[in-house]
Amino acid sequence: MQSELLNLLQSRLLIGYGLSKDLTALDVTHPSALQKDLMKCSKFQNRNGQARKLQDMVNQYLGQAIQAGNHSAREDALAAMQLYQLHVKDDPELMTYQELVEHELRDMVGTVDSKI
């Protein structure tokens, strides 16, 4: 199963909340350049730089309740993806250099297209 997981992850961006814990539990490594751990984003940390609970972030930023009963890894993964798409994906402060360049190029192309 571990080899299947590694094949699935190969060259793909991995998005989550507390990825280091998940990867350690699975005994899997993944290049840090291909990880977006929302727990490390300042937007999702308290004033002391500590990560807040995913449950609190989803409630605050998405207006949803998760983990109301039993813990669901699937529910957590979907919530992390929604947070990423709505609050991280296009935030220049949270992008790598390559992502920032691609974002700026998309904006420039969009500006040119709208003037045509």
Secondary structure, 3 states (H helix, E strand, C coil): CHHHHHHHHCCCCEEECCHHHHHHHHCCCCCHHHEEEHHHCHHHECCCCCECCHHHHHHHHHCCCCCCCCCCHHHHHHHHHHHHHHHCCCCHHHCCHHHHHHHHHHHHHHHHHHHC
